Amino acid sequence: MGRHLRQRPPRRVLRRWAMLGTLVVIAAGAAGFWWARGPEGGSSGAPRLVVDRADVDLGYQRFDTPARVVFTLSNAGEGSLRLTEAPRVVLKAGC
C-alpha cells in the first residue's frame, strides 16, 4: 500500500485567491467608508446648530456697564435641536 501524498495547488490558483481576497477587503473598506460618511450634504437626520456670528465688538465699555447682545440660533439639520443647558459665553478683554 502506497502513501498518498497530498498535492499542493499550483501557484496560479493561490495567486488568484490572494487577489480575490484583496479585492474583497478593498471593496468592504470602500463600502464601510461610504456608509459611515452618510448621504451627501452632511445631513443624516441629525441636528446642526448654526450661529449667526461668532464674535461681537462692542467697542470701549466701562466695566460696570451692562451690555446686551442677541445671537440668532438656527437648526440647519434634519433632526430636532434641543439646548439642554445655558450656552457658555467667553469675555475677551481688550485688543
PEWO-V276198 format. One record per pair of residues at least 4 apart in sequence whose ideal C-beta (glycine too) atoms are under 6 Angstrom apart, sorted by the first residue. I is the first residue (numbers start at 0). J is the second residue. Records with the same first field share a line. If there is no record, write none. Layout:
I->J, J
This chain:
8->12
37->43
42->76, 77
44->77, 78
45->76, 78
46->74, 76, 78, 80
47->75, 76
49->73, 75
50->70, 72
51->71
55->68
57->66
60->64, 66
74->80
